[in-house]
Amino acid sequence: MTTELLEIQPSELKFTFEVKKQSSCSIQLGNKSDQYVAYKVKTTSPKKYCVRPNIGVIKPNATCDFTVTMQAQRVAPPDLHCKDKFLIQSTVIPTGTTEEEITSAMFSRDGEKNIQERKLKVVLISPPPSPVLVPRNGEAKQDPYTATTVQKDKVKSGAENIPPPLKLDNAKLELVKFCFGMLLRVLRELNLLRTRMR
């Protein structure tokens, strides 16, 4: 049985999923052999992810990291279920080989070349819920436990994570009404000016 060349941590790619936001995660590769090892990262959805670096050289008993960035998505998948997968290929290369010298041919299965492959699945997790606002005057208190549960359910069902409505005290409410009134007055004046200019 062939000894594994690489130790891969973690064993799956976890992304915190938020609609219209990028998300990244890092994978560490550890060379378990006493030889130089080249690696290459592939994915089933190349337009959706950016891998940096997607190829590399790991010296004997050394480690290296690569970062995967999931592009911003317009909609959440149902139940945050994702079928995307990544493939990490690795092979022994001559001592002293640099990243610039790595070619696709090194990872093609021809002859007695030992190409090892590991598949990693993508796991989407919902972001931590935003804190619930409770007014100081004690009016219309919202149970933080209930709010948290509702938000989590919304994320799981594929809807956007909508924060709880902001509660305003009387002074702030009056200020908002005053500003709104002023805005309406300015708009009326502008309309009158436009009418006169015609």
Backbone as a printed PyTorch tensor [residue, N CA C, xyz], in Angstrom:
tensor([[[  0.8400,  -1.2150,   0.0000],
         [  0.0000,   0.0000,   0.0000],
         [  0.8710,   1.2600,   0.0000]],

        [[  0.5020,   2.2310,  -0.8560],
         [  1.2880,   3.4630,  -0.9880],
         [  1.0520,   4.3770,   0.2100]],

        [[  2.1290,   4.9190,   0.7530],
         [  2.0150,   5.8560,   1.8660],
         [  1.5170,   7.2040,   1.3500]],

        [[  0.6180,   7.8130,   2.1080],
         [  0.1030,   9.1240,   1.7080],
         [  1.2080,  10.1650,   1.7410]],

        [[  1.2690,  10.9830,   0.6820],
         [  2.2920,  12.0260,   0.6080],
         [  1.9220,  13.2340,   1.4660]],

        [[  0.6160,  13.5690,   1.4610],
         [  0.1870,  14.7980,   2.1180],
         [ -0.7630,  14.5510,   3.2840]],

        [[ -0.5930,  15.3770,   4.3050],
         [ -1.5860,  15.4530,   5.3740],
         [ -2.3620,  16.7450,   5.1310]],

        [[ -3.6910,  16.6410,   5.0500],
         [ -4.5150,  17.8020,   4.6940],
         [ -5.4000,  18.2010,   5.8600]],

        [[ -5.2930,  19.4670,   6.2760],
         [ -6.0870,  19.9850,   7.3900],
         [ -6.7510,  21.3090,   7.0100]],

        [[ -8.0480,  21.4990,   7.2410],
         [ -9.0350,  20.4980,   7.6610],
         [ -9.4250,  19.6010,   6.4930]],

        [[-10.2830,  18.6210,   6.7400],
         [-10.6310,  17.6380,   5.7170],
         [-11.7980,  18.0860,   4.8370]],

        [[-12.3440,  19.2930,   5.1010],
         [-13.4010,  19.8580,   4.2570],
         [-13.2770,  21.3730,   4.2520]],

        [[-13.8130,  21.9890,   3.2090],
         [-13.7380,  23.4520,   3.0960],
         [-15.0040,  24.0650,   3.6740]],

        [[-14.8480,  24.8190,   4.7460],
         [-16.0040,  25.4430,   5.4020],
         [-16.0420,  26.9320,   5.0830]],

        [[-17.1640,  27.3620,   4.5100],
         [-17.3600,  28.7690,   4.1800],
         [-18.5420,  29.3180,   4.9670]],

        [[-18.3500,  30.4920,   5.5660],
         [-19.4710,  31.1820,   6.2040],
         [-20.2460,  31.8660,   5.0830]],

        [[-21.4680,  31.3930,   4.8500],
         [-22.2240,  31.8820,   3.6880],
         [-23.1240,  33.0570,   4.0380]],

        [[-22.9240,  34.1690,   3.2990],
         [-23.8210,  35.3240,   3.3670],
         [-24.0590,  35.7900,   1.9440]],

        [[-25.3170,  36.0570,   1.6230],
         [-25.6700,  36.4830,   0.2710],
         [-24.9090,  37.7600,  -0.0960]],

        [[-24.3780,  37.7880,  -1.3190],
         [-23.6420,  38.9350,  -1.8780],
         [-22.3740,  39.2910,  -1.1090]],

        [[-21.7690,  38.2810,  -0.4410],
         [-20.5050,  38.5110,   0.2600],
         [-19.5250,  37.3830,  -0.0470]],

        [[-18.2430,  37.7710,  -0.2470],
         [-17.2020,  36.7690,  -0.4540],
         [-16.9060,  36.0610,   0.8650]],

        [[-16.3900,  34.8360,   0.7510],
         [-15.9930,  34.1030,   1.9530],
         [-14.7500,  33.2930,   1.6190]],

        [[-13.8140,  33.2140,   2.5740],
         [-12.5610,  32.4880,   2.3270],
         [-12.2810,  31.4660,   3.4160]],

        [[-11.5040,  30.4520,   3.0440],
         [-11.0150,  29.5060,   4.0440],
         [ -9.6340,  29.0240,   3.6000]],

        [[ -8.8410,  28.5770,   4.5670],
         [ -7.4750,  28.1300,   4.2780],
         [ -7.3360,  26.6400,   4.5280]],

        [[ -6.5050,  26.0160,   3.7180],
         [ -6.1990,  24.5910,   3.8570],
         [ -4.6890,  24.4660,   4.0260]],

        [[ -4.2680,  23.6400,   4.9670],
         [ -2.8390,  23.4130,   5.1820],
         [ -2.4570,  22.0380,   4.6540]],

        [[ -1.3890,  22.0080,   3.8710],
         [ -0.8680,  20.7510,   3.3360],
         [  0.4630,  20.4500,   4.0120]],

        [[  0.5910,  19.2530,   4.5400],
         [  1.8430,  18.8450,   5.1830],
         [  2.4750,  17.7080,   4.4080]],

        [[  3.7370,  17.8720,   4.0090],
         [  4.4670,  16.8320,   3.2820],
         [  4.9740,  15.7880,   4.2810]],

        [[  4.4180,  14.5710,   4.2220],
         [  4.7790,  13.5120,   5.1680],
         [  5.9930,  12.7010,   4.7020]],

        [[  6.4770,  13.0150,   3.4840],
         [  7.5820,  12.2290,   2.9250],
         [  8.9240,  12.9400,   3.1110]],

        [[  9.9900,  12.2580,   2.6970],
         [ 11.3270,  12.8730,   2.7480],
         [ 11.7660,  13.3050,   1.3450]],

        [[ 10.7570,  13.5490,   0.4820],
         [ 11.0380,  13.9910,  -0.8830],
         [ 10.2570,  15.2680,  -1.1930]],

        [[ 10.6450,  15.9230,  -2.2830],
         [  9.8980,  17.1040,  -2.7370],
         [  8.5600,  16.6370,  -3.3190]],

        [[  7.4900,  17.3530,  -2.9860],
         [  6.1580,  16.9940,  -3.4860],
         [  5.5150,  18.2090,  -4.1480]],

        [[  4.9470,  17.9760,  -5.3340],
         [  4.1920,  19.0450,  -6.0250],
         [  2.7090,  18.7790,  -5.8090]],

        [[  1.9380,  19.8700,  -5.6870],
         [  0.4850,  19.7060,  -5.5430],
         [ -0.2390,  20.6040,  -6.5290]],

        [[ -1.4670,  20.2030,  -6.8530],
         [ -2.3260,  20.9870,  -7.7380],
         [ -3.7520,  20.8850,  -7.2080]],

        [[ -4.4700,  22.0280,  -7.2120],
         [ -5.8410,  22.0610,  -6.6880],
         [ -6.8130,  22.3010,  -7.8390]],

        [[ -7.8310,  21.4380,  -7.9330],
         [ -8.8820,  21.5860,  -8.9430],
         [-10.2370,  21.6520,  -8.2460]],

        [[-11.2220,  22.2020,  -8.9480],
         [-12.5700,  22.2630,  -8.3880],
         [-13.6210,  21.9700,  -9.4570]],

        [[-14.7800,  21.5130,  -9.0150],
         [-15.8820,  21.2350,  -9.9400],
         [-16.5550,  22.5320, -10.4020]],

        [[-16.2980,  23.6520,  -9.7000],
         [-16.9090,  24.9500, -10.0730],
         [-15.8390,  26.0430, -10.1370]],

        [[-14.9990,  26.0200, -11.1920],
         [-13.8760,  26.9730, -11.2640],
         [-14.2800,  28.4390, -11.3300]],

        [[-15.4850,  28.7450, -11.8450],
         [-15.9050,  30.1530, -11.9280],
         [-16.3740,  30.6930, -10.5820]],

        [[-16.6960,  29.7980,  -9.6850],
         [-17.2540,  30.1950,  -8.3900],
         [-16.1750,  30.4180,  -7.3290]],

        [[-14.9970,  29.7830,  -7.5390],
         [-13.9380,  29.8410,  -6.5250],
         [-12.6260,  30.3440,  -7.1120]],

        [[-11.8530,  30.9840,  -6.2320],
         [-10.5060,  31.4380,  -6.5880],
         [ -9.5390,  30.7590,  -5.6190]],

        [[ -8.5510,  30.0210,  -6.1590],
         [ -7.5930,  29.2900,  -5.3220],
         [ -6.2210,  29.9320,  -5.4700]],

        [[ -5.6200,  30.3190,  -4.3570],
         [ -4.2930,  30.9570,  -4.3630],
         [ -3.3670,  30.3620,  -3.3090]],

        [[ -2.2170,  29.7910,  -3.6730],
         [ -1.8680,  29.3690,  -5.0280],
         [ -2.5080,  28.0230,  -5.3480]],

        [[ -2.8060,  27.7790,  -6.6200],
         [ -3.4570,  26.5080,  -6.9740],
         [ -2.4540,  25.4040,  -7.3130]],

        [[ -1.1670,  25.7740,  -7.4200],
         [ -0.0930,  24.7840,  -7.5490],
         [  1.0390,  25.1900,  -6.6280]],

        [[  1.8800,  24.2260,  -6.2550],
         [  2.9930,  24.5690,  -5.3790],
         [  3.9170,  23.3970,  -5.1420]],

        [[  5.0170,  23.6970,  -4.4780],
         [  6.0250,  22.6920,  -4.1230],
         [  6.1630,  22.6860,  -2.6080]],

        [[  6.1600,  21.4920,  -2.0200],
         [  6.3400,  21.3870,  -0.5720],
         [  7.6020,  20.5720,  -0.3140]],

        [[  8.5170,  21.1680,   0.4190],
         [  9.7780,  20.4840,   0.7430],
         [  9.5210,  19.3520,   1.7440]],

        [[ 10.4800,  18.4320,   1.8700],
         [ 10.3060,  17.2960,   2.7750],
         [  9.9440,  17.7230,   4.2030]],

        [[  8.9180,  17.1000,   4.7710],
         [  8.4570,  17.3280,   6.1440],
         [  8.0870,  18.7900,   6.4320]],

        [[  7.7620,  19.5330,   5.3870],
         [  7.3680,  20.9480,   5.5460],
         [  5.8600,  21.0750,   5.2940]],

        [[  5.3360,  22.2760,   5.5650],
         [  3.9150,  22.5410,   5.3280],
         [  3.7510,  23.7870,   4.4680]],

        [[  2.5960,  23.9030,   3.8240],
         [  2.2630,  25.1300,   3.1030],
         [  0.7430,  25.2930,   3.1270]],

        [[  0.2990,  26.5080,   2.9300],
         [ -1.1400,  26.8030,   2.9580],
         [ -1.5880,  27.3090,   1.5970]],

        [[ -2.8540,  27.0450,   1.2710],
         [ -3.4750,  27.7320,   0.1360],
         [ -4.8450,  28.2210,   0.5820]],

        [[ -5.2860,  29.3160,  -0.0320],
         [ -6.5560,  29.9390,   0.3510],
         [ -7.5700,  29.8070,  -0.7800]],

        [[ -8.7830,  29.4310,  -0.4020],
         [ -9.8740,  29.3270,  -1.3720],
         [-10.8980,  30.4180,  -1.0510]],

        [[-11.2080,  31.2360,  -2.0430],
         [-12.2000,  32.3030,  -1.8760],
         [-13.4310,  31.9910,  -2.7110]],

        [[-14.5720,  31.9190,  -2.0440],
         [-15.8360,  31.7210,  -2.7540],
         [-16.3680,  33.0990,  -3.1550]],

        [[-16.6460,  33.2710,  -4.4400],
         [-17.1510,  34.5470,  -4.9310],
         [-18.5290,  34.8270,  -4.3390]],

        [[-18.8930,  36.1050,  -4.2760],
         [-20.2000,  36.4930,  -3.7330],
         [-21.3200,  35.8660,  -4.5600]],

        [[-22.2860,  35.2690,  -3.8830],
         [-23.4180,  34.6150,  -4.5520],
         [-24.6890,  35.4530,  -4.3800]],

        [[-25.5240,  35.4810,  -5.4060],
         [-26.7450,  36.3070,  -5.3520],
         [-27.8500,  35.6570,  -4.5280]],

        [[-27.8730,  34.3240,  -4.5340],
         [-28.9090,  33.6160,  -3.7710],
         [-28.2860,  32.4950,  -2.9570]],

        [[-28.9430,  32.1440,  -1.8610],
         [-28.4570,  31.0560,  -1.0110],
         [-29.0180,  29.7350,  -1.5240]],

        [[-28.1880,  28.6770,  -1.5440],
         [-28.7160,  27.3760,  -1.9620],
         [-29.6960,  26.8440,  -0.9170]],

        [[-30.6650,  26.0150,  -1.3190],
         [-31.6310,  25.4700,  -0.3510],
         [-30.9490,  24.7260,   0.7910]],

        [[-31.3340,  25.0810,   2.0270],
         [-30.7690,  24.4690,   3.2430],
         [-29.2470,  24.5730,   3.3140]],

        [[-28.6860,  25.5610,   2.6120],
         [-27.2260,  25.7620,   2.5540],
         [-26.4940,  24.4870,   2.1310]],

        [[-27.1380,  23.7210,   1.2530],
         [-26.5240,  22.4770,   0.7650],
         [-25.7040,  22.7800,  -0.4820]],

        [[-24.4540,  22.3260,  -0.5030],
         [-23.5510,  22.6070,  -1.6250],
         [-22.9280,  21.3030,  -2.1300]],

        [[-22.9690,  21.1080,  -3.4510],
         [-22.4210,  19.8790,  -4.0440],
         [-21.0050,  20.0720,  -4.5940]],

        [[-20.4630,  21.2830,  -4.4630],
         [-19.1310,  21.5620,  -5.0060],
         [-18.0680,  20.7260,  -4.2920]],

        [[-17.0460,  20.3340,  -5.0690],
         [-15.9430,  19.5460,  -4.4980],
         [-14.6040,  20.0670,  -5.0080]],

        [[-13.5740,  19.7740,  -4.2350],
         [-12.2070,  20.1230,  -4.6260],
         [-11.3730,  18.8520,  -4.6910]],

        [[-10.4200,  18.8420,  -5.6200],
         [ -9.5240,  17.7050,  -5.7710],
         [ -8.0990,  18.2020,  -5.5860]],

        [[ -7.3760,  17.5690,  -4.6680],
         [ -5.9680,  17.9260,  -4.4570],
         [ -5.1160,  16.7740,  -4.9740]],

        [[ -4.3370,  17.0660,  -6.0190],
         [ -3.4390,  16.0640,  -6.5810],
         [ -2.0270,  16.3160,  -6.0620]],

        [[ -1.3020,  15.2440,  -5.8090],
         [  0.0880,  15.3940,  -5.3530],
         [  0.9510,  14.2940,  -5.9750]],

        [[  2.2100,  14.6500,  -6.2040],
         [  3.1510,  13.6880,  -6.7870],
         [  4.5730,  14.0520,  -6.3790]],

        [[  5.4290,  13.0450,  -6.3060],
         [  6.8410,  13.2710,  -5.9620],
         [  7.5490,  13.8710,  -7.1760]],

        [[  8.3850,  14.8770,  -6.9230],
         [  9.1300,  15.5400,  -8.0030],
         [ 10.6160,  15.5670,  -7.6430]],

        [[ 11.4790,  15.8120,  -8.6360],
         [ 12.9190,  15.8550,  -8.3410],
         [ 13.2770,  16.9310,  -7.3230]],

        [[ 14.2290,  16.6410,  -6.4710],
         [ 14.6940,  17.5930,  -5.4570],
         [ 15.1600,  18.8840,  -6.1210]],

        [[ 14.7170,  20.0100,  -5.5570],
         [ 15.1310,  21.3160,  -6.0710],
         [ 14.1980,  21.9080,  -7.1080]],

        [[ 13.1090,  21.1680,  -7.4790],
         [ 12.1450,  21.6940,  -8.4580],
         [ 11.4400,  22.9180,  -7.8700]],

        [[ 11.2480,  23.9550,  -8.6980],
         [ 10.5730,  25.1700,  -8.2290],
         [  9.1360,  25.2040,  -8.7660]],

        [[  8.3270,  26.1080,  -8.2290],
         [  6.9290,  26.2490,  -8.6630],
         [  6.8330,  26.5890, -10.1500]],

        [[  7.7810,  27.3860, -10.6350],
         [  7.7690,  27.7940, -12.0500],
         [  7.9590,  26.6070, -12.9850]],

        [[  8.5690,  25.5410, -12.4730],
         [  8.8630,  24.3660, -13.3070],
         [  7.7230,  23.3350, -13.3050]],

        [[  6.6850,  23.5760, -12.5110],
         [  5.5820,  22.6250, -12.4410],
         [  4.7130,  22.7430, -13.6970]],

        [[  4.4060,  21.5990, -14.2960],
         [  3.5530,  21.5650, -15.4950],
         [  2.3750,  20.6250, -15.2590]],

        [[  1.3440,  20.7580, -16.1020],
         [  0.1710,  19.8810, -16.0110],
         [  0.5570,  18.4190, -16.2680]],

        [[  1.5720,  18.2320, -17.0970],
         [  2.0110,  16.8710, -17.4430],
         [  2.4770,  16.0920, -16.2100]],

        [[  2.9670,  16.8100, -15.1990],
         [  3.4250,  16.1380, -13.9720],
         [  2.2840,  15.4170, -13.2610]],

        [[  1.0330,  15.8660, -13.5210],
         [ -0.1160,  15.2870, -12.8250],
         [ -0.9490,  14.3630, -13.7250]],

        [[ -0.4280,  14.0870, -14.9360],
         [ -1.1500,  13.1680, -15.8260],
         [ -0.7490,  11.7390, -15.5050]],

        [[ -1.7380,  10.8380, -15.5470],
         [ -1.4800,   9.4390, -15.1870],
         [ -0.9340,   8.6780, -16.3950]],

        [[  0.3730,   8.6450, -16.4900],
         [  0.9940,   7.8420, -17.5570],
         [  2.1730,   7.0650, -16.9720]],

        [[  2.3250,   5.8540, -17.4330],
         [  3.4250,   5.0210, -16.9410],
         [  3.2450,   4.6280, -15.4810]],

        [[  4.3330,   4.6510, -14.7470],
         [  4.3180,   4.2130, -13.3400],
         [  4.3030,   5.3950, -12.3710]],

        [[  3.9340,   6.5360, -12.8590],
         [  3.9140,   7.7450, -12.0210],
         [  2.8590,   7.6070, -10.9110]],

        [[  3.2590,   7.9720,  -9.7030],
         [  2.3340,   7.8950,  -8.5580],
         [  1.6590,   9.2440,  -8.3460]],

        [[  0.3970,   9.3380,  -8.7910],
         [ -0.3820,  10.5680,  -8.5900],
         [ -1.4130,  10.2640,  -7.5060]],

        [[ -1.3030,  10.9550,  -6.3810],
         [ -2.2800,  10.7540,  -5.3050],
         [ -3.3470,  11.8410,  -5.3680]],

        [[ -4.5830,  11.4440,  -5.0630],
         [ -5.6980,  12.3940,  -5.1160],
         [ -6.5290,  12.3240,  -3.8530]],

        [[ -6.9120,  13.5000,  -3.3740],
         [ -7.8130,  13.5830,  -2.2200],
         [ -8.9440,  14.5400,  -2.5610]],

        [[-10.1830,  14.1050,  -2.2990],
         [-11.3410,  14.9550,  -2.5510],
         [-11.7880,  15.6170,  -1.2590]],

        [[-12.0890,  16.9100,  -1.3650],
         [-12.6090,  17.6670,  -0.2220],
         [-13.9670,  18.2350,  -0.6050]],

        [[-14.9440,  18.0640,   0.2730],
         [-16.2680,  18.6270,  -0.0230],
         [-16.3880,  20.0220,   0.5880]],

        [[-17.3310,  20.7830,   0.0480],
         [-17.5910,  22.1450,   0.5150],
         [-18.7710,  22.1260,   1.4800]],

        [[-18.5830,  22.7820,   2.6270],
         [-19.6440,  22.8870,   3.6320],
         [-19.9450,  24.3700,   3.8510]],

        [[-21.2190,  24.7330,   3.7220],
         [-21.6240,  26.1260,   3.9610],
         [-22.2300,  26.2350,   5.3520]],

        [[-21.7830,  27.2250,   6.1150],
         [-22.3400,  27.4390,   7.4520],
         [-22.9320,  28.8400,   7.5310]],

        [[-23.9890,  28.9750,   8.3090],
         [-24.6300,  30.2790,   8.4330],
         [-23.8260,  31.1720,   9.3750]],

        [[-23.8240,  32.4830,   9.1610],
         [-23.0740,  33.3990,  10.0190],
         [-23.7010,  33.4670,  11.4020]],

        [[-22.9050,  33.8500,  12.4260],
         [-23.4940,  34.0000,  13.7660],
         [-24.5540,  35.0780,  13.7510]],

        [[-25.6580,  34.8960,  14.4700],
         [-26.7400,  35.8940,  14.4480],
         [-26.2920,  37.2310,  15.0130]],

        [[-26.8380,  38.3110,  14.4500],
         [-26.5010,  39.6450,  14.9520],
         [-27.2030,  39.8570,  16.2890]],

        [[-26.5950,  40.6360,  17.1910],
         [-27.1980,  40.8380,  18.5100],
         [-28.5570,  41.5200,  18.4230]],

        [[-29.4470,  41.1340,  19.3150],
         [-30.8070,  41.6960,  19.3280],
         [-30.8140,  42.9730,  20.1560]],

        [[-31.4440,  44.0220,  19.6220],
         [-31.5050,  45.3030,  20.3270],
         [-32.6880,  45.3220,  21.2900]],

        [[-32.4040,  45.6120,  22.5550],
         [-33.4770,  45.7340,  23.5470],
         [-33.4320,  47.1550,  24.1020]],

        [[-34.5200,  47.9400,  23.9640],
         [-34.5150,  49.3380,  24.4330],
         [-34.3000,  49.4440,  25.9420]],

        [[-33.6570,  50.5430,  26.3420],
         [-33.3570,  50.7380,  27.7650],
         [-34.6090,  51.0090,  28.5910]],

        [[-35.6150,  51.6630,  27.9780],
         [-36.8010,  52.0060,  28.7500],
         [-37.7120,  50.8040,  29.0050]],

        [[-37.3230,  49.6470,  28.4500],
         [-38.0510,  48.4170,  28.7640],
         [-39.2940,  48.1890,  27.9450]],

        [[-39.5910,  49.0590,  26.9770],
         [-40.8010,  48.8830,  26.1750],
         [-40.5560,  47.8820,  25.0570]],

        [[-41.5470,  47.0620,  24.8170],
         [-41.5460,  46.0810,  23.7230],
         [-40.2570,  45.2890,  23.6540]],

        [[-39.9140,  44.6470,  24.7550],
         [-38.6940,  43.8380,  24.7910],
         [-38.8530,  42.6140,  23.8980]],

        [[-37.7610,  42.2730,  23.2320],
         [-37.7770,  41.1010,  22.3700],
         [-36.9060,  40.0300,  23.0060]],

        [[-37.4450,  38.8440,  23.0920],
         [-36.7060,  37.7450,  23.6990],
         [-35.5100,  37.3980,  22.8120]],

        [[-34.2540,  37.5360,  23.3140],
         [-33.0820,  37.2810,  22.4650],
         [-33.0210,  35.8390,  21.9720]],

        [[-33.5030,  34.8920,  22.7590],
         [-33.4510,  33.4840,  22.3480],
         [-34.3800,  33.2280,  21.1680]],

        [[-35.5680,  33.8100,  21.2270],
         [-36.5340,  33.6460,  20.1340],
         [-35.9790,  34.2540,  18.8560]],

        [[-35.4190,  35.4590,  18.9590],
         [-34.8970,  36.1570,  17.7810],
         [-33.7800,  35.3610,  17.1240]],

        [[-32.8830,  34.8060,  17.9420],
         [-31.7640,  34.0260,  17.4150],
         [-32.2670,  32.8080,  16.6510]],

        [[-33.2390,  32.1080,  17.2070],
         [-33.7890,  30.9180,  16.5580],
         [-34.4390,  31.2720,  15.2310]],

        [[-35.2000,  32.3550,  15.2140],
         [-35.8780,  32.7800,  13.9870],
         [-34.8580,  33.1000,  12.9050]],

        [[-33.7910,  33.8170,  13.2860],
         [-32.7790,  34.1860,  12.3010],
         [-32.0940,  32.9580,  11.7150]],

        [[-31.7660,  31.9870,  12.5690],
         [-31.1150,  30.7800,  12.0750],
         [-32.0030,  30.0440,  11.0910]],

        [[-33.3080,  29.9810,  11.4080],
         [-34.2530,  29.3090,  10.5250],
         [-34.3210,  30.0040,   9.1680]],

        [[-34.2650,  31.3390,   9.1910],
         [-34.3150,  32.0990,   7.9420],
         [-33.1210,  31.7760,   7.0630]],

        [[-31.9350,  31.6700,   7.6770],
         [-30.7280,  31.3710,   6.9170],
         [-30.8140,  29.9740,   6.3210]],

        [[-31.2930,  28.9890,   7.1340],
         [-31.3780,  27.6120,   6.6570],
         [-32.3340,  27.4870,   5.4850]],

        [[-33.3990,  28.2600,   5.4860],
         [-34.3980,  28.1400,   4.4230],
         [-33.9560,  28.8540,   3.1450]],

        [[-32.7990,  29.5070,   3.1760],
         [-32.2720,  30.1540,   1.9770],
         [-32.6180,  31.6230,   1.8710]],

        [[-33.3370,  32.1810,   2.8380],
         [-33.6750,  33.6070,   2.8010],
         [-32.5130,  34.4140,   3.3400]],

        [[-32.5080,  35.6900,   3.0260],
         [-31.4350,  36.5450,   3.5330],
         [-31.5620,  36.7040,   5.0430]],

        [[-30.4100,  36.8740,   5.6920],
         [-30.3940,  37.0330,   7.1430],
         [-30.7860,  38.4680,   7.4740]],

        [[-32.0560,  38.6800,   7.8270],
         [-32.5700,  40.0380,   8.0620],
         [-32.5030,  40.3530,   9.5560]],

        [[-31.8070,  41.4550,   9.9470],
         [-31.7220,  41.7860,  11.3640],
         [-33.0860,  42.1810,  11.9270]],

        [[-33.2740,  42.0520,  13.2360],
         [-34.5550,  42.4240,  13.8370],
         [-34.8210,  43.9210,  13.6700]],

        [[-36.0920,  44.3390,  13.6390],
         [-36.3970,  45.7660,  13.4570],
         [-35.8470,  46.6100,  14.6030]],

        [[-35.3740,  47.8060,  14.2420],
         [-34.7890,  48.7180,  15.2340],
         [-35.9080,  49.4210,  16.0020]],

        [[-35.8200,  49.3800,  17.3300],
         [-36.8280,  50.0490,  18.1730],
         [-36.3440,  51.4760,  18.4830]],

        [[-37.2300,  52.4650,  18.2710],
         [-36.8810,  53.8560,  18.5270],
         [-37.6460,  54.3830,  19.7460]],

        [[-36.9550,  55.1660,  20.5820],
         [-37.6740,  55.7940,  21.6890],
         [-38.3840,  57.0450,  21.1550]],

        [[-39.2220,  57.6780,  21.9670],
         [-40.0610,  58.8030,  21.5180],
         [-39.2630,  59.9650,  20.9470]],

        [[-38.1440,  60.3090,  21.6070],
         [-37.3310,  61.4450,  21.1590],
         [-36.7830,  61.1920,  19.7530]],

        [[-36.2780,  59.9640,  19.5140],
         [-35.7240,  59.6370,  18.2000],
         [-36.8300,  59.5940,  17.1480]],

        [[-37.9830,  59.0940,  17.5450],
         [-39.1120,  59.0060,  16.6290],
         [-39.5530,  60.4020,  16.1860]],

        [[-39.5910,  61.3570,  17.1370],
         [-39.9670,  62.7340,  16.8200],
         [-38.9580,  63.3650,  15.8630]],

        [[-37.6770,  63.0490,  16.0970],
         [-36.6170,  63.5870,  15.2420],
         [-36.7620,  63.0540,  13.8170]],

        [[-37.0510,  61.7700,  13.7000],
         [-37.2460,  61.1580,  12.3760],
         [-38.4270,  61.8150,  11.6630]],

        [[-39.5490,  62.0050,  12.4040],
         [-40.7380,  62.6410,  11.8220],
         [-40.4300,  64.0640,  11.3580]],

        [[-39.6560,  64.8080,  12.1880],
         [-39.2970,  66.1870,  11.8550],
         [-38.4590,  66.2190,  10.5670]],

        [[-37.4510,  65.3340,  10.4900],
         [-36.5650,  65.2820,   9.3060],
         [-37.3580,  64.9010,   8.0640]],

        [[-38.2780,  63.9720,   8.2180],
         [-39.1160,  63.5450,   7.1000],
         [-40.0020,  64.6970,   6.6120]],

        [[-40.5410,  65.4340,   7.5690],
         [-41.3750,  66.5980,   7.2360],
         [-40.5830,  67.6490,   6.4760]],

        [[-39.3620,  67.9200,   6.9440],
         [-38.4930,  68.8980,   6.2760],
         [-38.1770,  68.4600,   4.8510]],

        [[-37.9320,  67.1560,   4.6890],
         [-37.6240,  66.6130,   3.3710],
         [-38.8020,  66.8050,   2.4180]],

        [[-39.9930,  66.5290,   2.9020],
         [-41.2000,  66.7190,   2.0840],
         [-41.3670,  68.1870,   1.6820]],

        [[-41.0860,  69.0930,   2.6290],
         [-41.2170,  70.5360,   2.3660],
         [-40.2350,  70.9640,   1.2650]],

        [[-39.0140,  70.4660,   1.3470],
         [-37.9940,  70.8010,   0.3380],
         [-38.4150,  70.2750,  -1.0300]],

        [[-38.9500,  69.0550,  -1.0630],
         [-39.4010,  68.4690,  -2.3280],
         [-40.5420,  69.2900,  -2.9480]],

        [[-41.4640,  69.7710,  -2.0960],
         [-42.5760,  70.6000,  -2.5810],
         [-42.0430,  71.8990,  -3.2030]],

        [[-41.0720,  72.5220,  -2.4830],
         [-40.4660,  73.7640,  -2.9850],
         [-39.8040,  73.5390,  -4.3390]],

        [[-39.1010,  72.4060,  -4.4800],
         [-38.4250,  72.0900,  -5.7430],
         [-39.4390,  71.9370,  -6.8750]],

        [[-40.5430,  71.2560,  -6.5860],
         [-41.6000,  71.0760,  -7.5900],
         [-42.1860,  72.4150,  -8.0210]],

        [[-42.3980,  73.3290,  -7.0460],
         [-42.9170,  74.6640,  -7.3600],
         [-41.9560,  75.4320,  -8.2570]],

        [[-40.6640,  75.3540,  -7.9350],
         [-39.6500,  76.0400,  -8.7300],
         [-39.6350,  75.5060, -10.1690]],

        [[-39.7190,  74.1750, -10.2940],
         [-39.7220,  73.5690, -11.6370],
         [-40.9140,  74.0500, -12.4450]],

        [[-42.0920,  74.1290, -11.7880],
         [-43.3220,  74.5730, -12.4400],
         [-43.1810,  76.0170, -12.9210]],

        [[-42.5990,  76.8900, -12.0780],
         [-42.4460,  78.3150, -12.4420],
         [-41.4650,  78.4990, -13.5900]],

        [[-40.4260,  77.6330, -13.6080],
         [-39.3940,  77.7750, -14.6370],
         [-39.9390,  77.3610, -16.0120]],

        [[-40.9540,  76.5370, -16.0360],
         [-41.5550,  76.1310, -17.3020],
         [-42.3340,  77.2920, -17.8990]]])
